[in-house]
């Protein structure tokens, strides 16, 4: 594996993660009723969500 292919793989993973987090932020900015209507799953219950600690105080 060359250095350029490693850099390309890392860049691809980084771009995918940024897109995922951007989508997550956009969906979290919607009102809860609208998220429920469109069927957005509750991401705060997933163990690998980095937002769990940030939003856990707002669940109540």
TORDOFI-352217 format. One record per residue: y, x, z of N, C-alpha, C, O in turn; residue number from 1. Coordinates in pm, whole numbers, plus 50000, padded with zeros to 5 digits. Example, Ala and Ser with C-alpha at 12.3 -4.5 7.8 and 13.67 -1.06 7.14 Angstrom:
+-------+-------+-------+-------+-------+-------+-------+-------+-------+-------+-------+-------+-----+
:    ny :    nx :    nz :   cay :   cax :   caz :    cy :    cx :    cz :    oy :    ox :    oz : num :
+-------+-------+-------+-------+-------+-------+-------+-------+-------+-------+-------+-------+-----+
: 49431 : 51319 : 50780 : 49550 : 51230 : 50780 : 49670 : 51320 : 50780 : 49668 : 51424 : 50846 :   1 :
: 49775 : 51285 : 50708 : 49894 : 51367 : 50714 : 50003 : 51290 : 50787 : 50114 : 51341 : 50804 :   2 :
+-------+-------+-------+-------+-------+-------+-------+-------+-------+-------+-------+-------+-----+
REM end
This chain:
+-------+-------+-------+-------+-------+-------+-------+-------+-------+-------+-------+-------+-----+
:    ny :    nx :    nz :   cay :   cax :   caz :    cy :    cx :    cz :    oy :    ox :    oz : num :
+-------+-------+-------+-------+-------+-------+-------+-------+-------+-------+-------+-------+-----+
: 49882 : 50086 : 50000 : 50000 : 50000 : 50000 : 50124 : 50090 : 50000 : 50139 : 50179 : 50084 :   1 :
: 50209 : 50066 : 49906 : 50328 : 50149 : 49897 : 50437 : 50097 : 49990 : 50429 : 49986 : 50043 :   2 :
: 50537 : 50178 : 50007 : 50649 : 50141 : 50093 : 50723 : 50022 : 50035 : 50765 : 49933 : 50109 :   3 :
: 50741 : 50020 : 49903 : 50814 : 49910 : 49841 : 50741 : 49777 : 49856 : 50805 : 49674 : 49877 :   4 :
: 50608 : 49777 : 49846 : 50535 : 49652 : 49863 : 50541 : 49607 : 50009 : 50545 : 49487 : 50036 :   5 :
: 50543 : 49700 : 50102 : 50558 : 49664 : 50244 : 50695 : 49602 : 50271 : 50706 : 49502 : 50342 :   6 :
: 50797 : 49661 : 50214 : 50932 : 49609 : 50231 : 50943 : 49471 : 50166 : 51006 : 49381 : 50222 :   7 :
: 50882 : 49453 : 50050 : 50883 : 49324 : 49984 : 50812 : 49216 : 50065 : 50860 : 49103 : 50074 :   8 :
: 50698 : 49252 : 50124 : 50624 : 49158 : 50208 : 50705 : 49119 : 50331 : 50709 : 49002 : 50368 :   9 :
: 50769 : 49216 : 50394 : 50851 : 49188 : 50512 : 50971 : 49101 : 50475 : 51006 : 49008 : 50548 :  10 :
: 51033 : 49130 : 50361 : 51147 : 49051 : 50316 : 51106 : 48907 : 50287 : 51180 : 48814 : 50317 :  11 :
: 50989 : 48888 : 50228 : 50939 : 48754 : 50199 : 50912 : 48676 : 50327 : 50948 : 48559 : 50338 :  12 :
: 50851 : 48741 : 50425 : 50825 : 48676 : 50554 : 50955 : 48641 : 50625 : 50967 : 48535 : 50685 :  13 :
: 51052 : 48730 : 50618 : 51182 : 48706 : 50680 : 51253 : 48587 : 50615 : 51309 : 48502 : 50685 :  14 :
: 51249 : 48581 : 50483 : 51313 : 48470 : 50412 : 51246 : 48338 : 50445 : 51313 : 48236 : 50461 :  15 :
: 51114 : 48338 : 50456 : 51041 : 48215 : 50491 : 51075 : 48171 : 50633 : 51092 : 48052 : 50658 :  16 :
: 51084 : 48265 : 50726 : 51117 : 48232 : 50864 : 51259 : 48176 : 50874 : 51283 : 48079 : 50947 :  17 :
: 51352 : 48237 : 50801 : 51491 : 48186 : 50803 : 51499 : 48045 : 50747 : 51571 : 47961 : 50800 :  18 :
: 51426 : 48019 : 50640 : 51426 : 47886 : 50580 : 51365 : 47784 : 50677 : 51416 : 47672 : 50690 :  19 :
: 51258 : 47823 : 50745 : 51193 : 47733 : 50841 : 51288 : 47702 : 50958 : 51301 : 47586 : 50997 :  20 :
: 51353 : 47802 : 51013 : 51444 : 47780 : 51125 : 51568 : 47702 : 51082 : 51622 : 47623 : 51160 :  21 :
: 51613 : 47725 : 50959 : 51728 : 47648 : 50908 : 51692 : 47501 : 50896 : 51770 : 47413 : 50935 :  22 :
: 51574 : 47474 : 50842 : 51528 : 47335 : 50831 : 51513 : 47271 : 50968 : 51548 : 47155 : 50988 :  23 :
: 51460 : 47348 : 51062 : 51442 : 47298 : 51198 : 51577 : 47264 : 51261 : 51590 : 47160 : 51325 :  24 :
: 51676 : 47350 : 51242 : 51810 : 47324 : 51297 : 51871 : 47198 : 51235 : 51931 : 47117 : 51306 :  25 :
: 51856 : 47183 : 51105 : 51911 : 47066 : 51037 : 51845 : 46939 : 51089 : 51914 : 46841 : 51118 :  26 :
: 51713 : 46940 : 51100 : 51643 : 46821 : 51149 : 51675 : 46792 : 51295 : 51683 : 46675 : 51335 :  27 :
: 51692 : 46895 : 51375 : 51727 : 46872 : 51515 : 51869 : 46820 : 51531 : 51901 : 46759 : 51633 :  28 :
: 51954 : 46843 : 51433 : 52091 : 46794 : 51442 : 52101 : 46645 : 51411 : 52202 : 46581 : 51441 :  29 :
: 51996 : 46588 : 51351 : 51994 : 46444 : 51323 : 51974 : 46365 : 51452 : 51915 : 46417 : 51547 :  30 :
: 52022 : 46242 : 51458 : 51997 : 46158 : 51575 : 51846 : 46134 : 51593 : 51771 : 46133 : 51496 :  31 :
: 51804 : 46115 : 51717 : 51662 : 46096 : 51748 : 51603 : 45975 : 51674 : 51488 : 45980 : 51630 :  32 :
: 51681 : 45870 : 51661 : 51631 : 45749 : 51594 : 51601 : 45778 : 51447 : 51500 : 45731 : 51394 :  33 :
: 51687 : 45854 : 51383 : 51667 : 45888 : 51243 : 51547 : 45981 : 51226 : 51469 : 45965 : 51132 :  34 :
: 51533 : 46078 : 51316 : 51417 : 46167 : 51310 : 51288 : 46088 : 51323 : 51189 : 46116 : 51255 :  35 :
: 51289 : 45988 : 51412 : 51170 : 45904 : 51430 : 51143 : 45824 : 51304 : 51027 : 45809 : 51264 :  36 :
: 51246 : 45771 : 51241 : 51231 : 45691 : 51120 : 51172 : 45771 : 51003 : 51093 : 45718 : 50925 :  37 :
: 51211 : 45897 : 50991 : 51160 : 45977 : 50880 : 51027 : 46043 : 50914 : 50967 : 46109 : 50829 :  38 :
: 50981 : 46026 : 51036 : 50851 : 46079 : 51074 : 50850 : 46225 : 51109 : 50747 : 46291 : 51101 :  39 :
: 50965 : 46278 : 51148 : 50971 : 46418 : 51188 : 50896 : 46436 : 51319 : 50928 : 46370 : 51418 :  40 :
: 50796 : 46523 : 51323 : 50720 : 46542 : 51447 : 50805 : 46606 : 51556 : 50903 : 46676 : 51528 :  41 :
: 50767 : 46581 : 51677 : 50839 : 46638 : 51790 : 50803 : 46786 : 51800 : 50698 : 46821 : 51853 :  42 :
: 50891 : 46872 : 51751 : 50862 : 47015 : 51748 : 50875 : 47078 : 51886 : 50830 : 47191 : 51908 :  43 :
: 50936 : 47007 : 51977 : 50954 : 47065 : 52110 : 50823 : 47073 : 52187 : 50814 : 47147 : 52285 :  44 :
: 50721 : 46999 : 52144 : 50592 : 47002 : 52211 : 50501 : 47112 : 52160 : 50396 : 47138 : 52219 :  45 :
: 50538 : 47178 : 52051 : 50453 : 47282 : 51997 : 50472 : 47411 : 52076 : 50585 : 47447 : 52109 :  46 :
: 50363 : 47479 : 52106 : 50372 : 47599 : 52188 : 50441 : 47717 : 52121 : 50492 : 47804 : 52190 :  47 :
: 50445 : 47722 : 51988 : 50503 : 47839 : 51922 : 50647 : 47815 : 51876 : 50702 : 47898 : 51804 :  48 :
: 50708 : 47706 : 51917 : 50846 : 47681 : 51879 : 50938 : 47764 : 51967 : 50930 : 47760 : 52089 :  49 :
: 51025 : 47839 : 51903 : 51116 : 47923 : 51982 : 51228 : 47840 : 52043 : 51304 : 47890 : 52127 :  50 :
: 51240 : 47714 : 52002 : 51343 : 47626 : 52054 : 51301 : 47554 : 52182 : 51383 : 47488 : 52245 :  51 :
: 51175 : 47565 : 52222 : 51124 : 47491 : 52336 : 51207 : 47519 : 52462 : 51245 : 47426 : 52533 :  52 :
: 51233 : 47645 : 52489 : 51308 : 47681 : 52609 : 51453 : 47636 : 52600 : 51514 : 47600 : 52701 :  53 :
: 51509 : 47638 : 52482 : 51650 : 47604 : 52464 : 51675 : 47455 : 52487 : 51771 : 47416 : 52553 :  54 :
: 51586 : 47371 : 52430 : 51608 : 47228 : 52434 : 51529 : 47158 : 52545 : 51538 : 47036 : 52557 :  55 :
: 51452 : 47229 : 52624 : 51366 : 47162 : 52722 : 51446 : 47087 : 52828 : 51396 : 46988 : 52881 :  56 :
: 51566 : 47130 : 52860 : 51646 : 47059 : 52959 : 51704 : 46931 : 52905 : 51746 : 46845 : 52984 :  57 :
: 51709 : 46914 : 52772 : 51768 : 46796 : 52712 : 51665 : 46684 : 52688 : 51703 : 46575 : 52646 :  58 :
: 51539 : 46709 : 52713 : 51435 : 46611 : 52684 : 51444 : 46491 : 52776 : 51414 : 46379 : 52734 :  59 :
: 51483 : 46511 : 52896 : 51486 : 46402 : 52996 : 51586 : 46302 : 52961 : 51603 : 46204 : 53033 :  60 :
+-------+-------+-------+-------+-------+-------+-------+-------+-------+-------+-------+-------+-----+
REM end
